[in-house]
Amino acid sequence: MLSALKRLLNPRTPSRRTIEIIYGMIVAQAREPVFYQALNVPDTVNARFDMVVLHLWLILRRLRALEAGGELSQALFDRFCRDMDANLREMGVGDLTVPKRMKKFGEAFYGRTAAYDAVLDQGGDALAEALARNILNSNDAARAAGLAAYVRTADAGLQAIDAAALQDAAWRFPQPEAAA
């Protein structure tokens, strides 16, 4: 009832359904087999985490450009944190260790997203180098070239989506094989 009243007073407040849809799209895209089969992403827990972070960053980057994007950005980040917490607990991590691991997740998230922000608009291999280092656990930018091309395509596609469609989850990520 309170959330319905909040949306009535501020129609730009994202609904729980919208948050779940967008977060579901982020996770589904991060799990696309082509990343692991054709774009050199290792099929490991860490790399899957990094792929979720990458896709969340792409959405948050687009939302930063919107006047009303702050609430949805925060809601998506909060959803990500709840998901990471739940995953840790599902893997059997104890209550005393979860906060320490969550802190490490936060540090990883902010470190990676700052690195991607710094290099996305640069030319050359800077993005591929950051992706190779953070996702492929490699110093070989050539191995991350396909992933970098995908990121540029996904970012351009998200930048082209109008605010209403973005906030209503009326969009899709591009298919990774298109950039492979």
C-alpha positions as a printed Julia matrix, in Angstrom:
180×3 Matrix{Float64}:
  0.0     0.0     0.0
  2.79    2.41    0.93
  4.68    1.72   -2.32
  1.52    2.32   -4.36
  0.98    5.64   -2.59
  4.63    6.56   -3.14
  4.28    5.85   -6.89
  1.06    7.87   -7.02
  2.8    10.87   -5.46
  5.97   10.37   -7.51
  5.2     8.46  -10.71
  8.91    8.21  -11.51
  9.5     5.97   -8.49
 10.36    2.56   -9.96
  8.03   -0.28   -9.14
  9.34   -3.47   -7.58
  8.17   -5.27  -10.73
 10.25   -2.98  -12.97
 13.3    -3.45  -10.77
 12.89   -7.22  -10.85
 12.42   -7.23  -14.63
 15.51   -5.13  -15.3
 17.64   -7.0   -12.79
 16.43  -10.27  -14.32
 17.48   -8.99  -17.74
 20.93   -8.11  -16.38
 21.44  -11.57  -14.89
 20.04  -13.38  -17.94
 22.31  -11.43  -20.26
 25.34  -12.09  -18.05
 24.6   -15.81  -18.34
 24.41  -15.86  -22.15
 26.48  -18.89  -23.25
 28.2   -17.0   -26.08
 30.22  -14.99  -23.56
 31.7   -18.2   -22.19
 31.86  -20.15  -25.45
 32.97  -17.54  -27.97
 34.15  -14.4   -26.14
 36.76  -15.97  -23.85
 34.96  -15.3   -20.55
 35.95  -18.09  -18.12
 32.98  -20.09  -16.87
 33.75  -19.47  -13.2
 31.87  -17.98  -10.27
 34.13  -14.92  -10.33
 33.7   -14.31  -14.06
 29.92  -14.7   -13.79
 29.95  -12.12  -10.99
 32.01   -9.85  -13.22
 29.55  -10.25  -16.08
 26.66   -9.24  -13.81
 28.7    -6.23  -12.68
 29.45   -5.33  -16.31
 25.79   -5.39  -17.33
 24.65   -3.58  -14.21
 27.26   -0.92  -14.91
 25.98   -0.51  -18.47
 22.46    0.17  -17.17
 23.61    2.45  -14.36
 25.75    4.38  -16.84
 22.7     5.04  -18.99
 20.54    5.95  -16.0
 23.09    8.54  -14.86
 22.18   10.57  -17.94
 18.53   10.74  -16.88
 17.23   13.4   -14.54
 15.05   10.84  -12.78
 17.46    7.92  -13.12
 18.81    8.11   -9.57
 16.0     6.22   -7.86
 16.05    3.37  -10.37
 19.85    3.24  -10.22
 19.79    2.94   -6.45
 17.0     0.36   -6.54
 18.94   -1.77   -9.05
 22.13   -1.53   -7.02
 20.2    -2.5    -3.87
 18.71   -5.48   -5.74
 22.2    -6.52   -6.84
 23.4    -6.37   -3.21
 20.46   -8.46   -2.0
 21.2   -11.0    -4.73
 24.87  -11.23   -3.82
 23.98  -11.61   -0.13
 21.49  -14.38   -0.94
 24.01  -16.16   -3.16
 26.63  -16.12   -0.43
 24.19  -17.56    2.07
 23.06  -20.2    -0.45
 26.71  -21.22   -0.9
 26.94  -21.74    2.86
 28.88  -18.63    3.83
 28.28  -17.97    7.52
 26.48  -14.95    8.95
 29.69  -13.5    10.36
 31.53  -13.76    7.03
 28.78  -12.39    4.77
 29.41   -8.7     5.62
 33.14   -9.08    4.89
 32.4   -10.7     1.55
 29.79   -8.04    0.75
 32.39   -5.36    1.42
 34.72   -7.09   -1.06
 31.9    -7.26   -3.61
 31.29   -3.54   -3.15
 34.98   -2.76   -3.59
 35.09   -4.93   -6.71
 31.96   -3.28   -8.11
 33.21    0.26   -7.58
 36.72   -0.54   -8.79
 35.56   -2.19  -11.97
 32.9     0.38  -12.81
 35.38    3.23  -12.26
 37.83    1.49  -14.59
 35.15    0.98  -17.25
 33.93    4.58  -16.95
 37.48    5.81  -17.4
 38.14    3.85  -20.59
 34.84    3.35  -22.43
 35.05    6.6   -24.37
 38.74    6.21  -25.12
 39.78    4.72  -28.39
 42.22    1.92  -28.88
 42.57   -1.07  -26.61
 41.87    0.65  -23.27
 38.45   -0.98  -22.82
 39.7    -4.38  -23.95
 42.62   -4.08  -21.52
 40.27   -3.3   -18.61
 37.93   -6.16  -19.55
 40.83   -8.57  -19.96
 42.22   -7.65  -16.56
 38.89   -7.66  -14.68
 36.89  -10.4   -16.38
 39.31  -12.64  -18.26
 41.99  -12.46  -15.55
 44.5   -11.79  -18.3
 46.78   -9.08  -19.62
 45.95  -10.02  -23.23
 43.7    -7.28  -24.61
 43.35   -9.19  -27.89
 41.47  -11.95  -26.02
 38.95   -9.33  -24.84
 38.48   -7.58  -28.19
 35.18   -9.32  -28.92
 33.87   -8.58  -25.44
 34.93   -4.94  -25.81
 33.08   -4.72  -29.14
 29.98   -6.15  -27.46
 30.24   -3.61  -24.6
 30.48   -0.72  -27.06
 27.47   -2.05  -29.0
 25.45   -2.56  -25.82
 26.35    0.9   -24.53
 25.41    2.56  -27.83
 22.13    0.66  -27.89
 21.28    1.67  -24.33
 22.18    5.3   -25.02
 19.72    5.28  -27.93
 16.78    4.09  -25.79
 14.45    6.86  -24.68
 14.02    7.49  -20.98
 10.47    6.17  -20.71
 11.31    2.87  -22.43
 14.42    2.47  -20.3
 12.59    3.11  -17.04
  9.7     0.85  -18.07
 12.03   -2.05  -18.96
 10.78   -1.9   -22.57
 14.15   -2.73  -24.14
 16.62   -5.58  -24.54
 20.36   -5.99  -24.53
 21.86   -6.75  -27.96
 22.71  -10.31  -28.76
 26.38  -10.88  -27.95
 27.06  -12.89  -31.09
 26.33   -9.77  -33.15
 29.56   -8.27  -31.81
 31.58  -11.48  -31.67
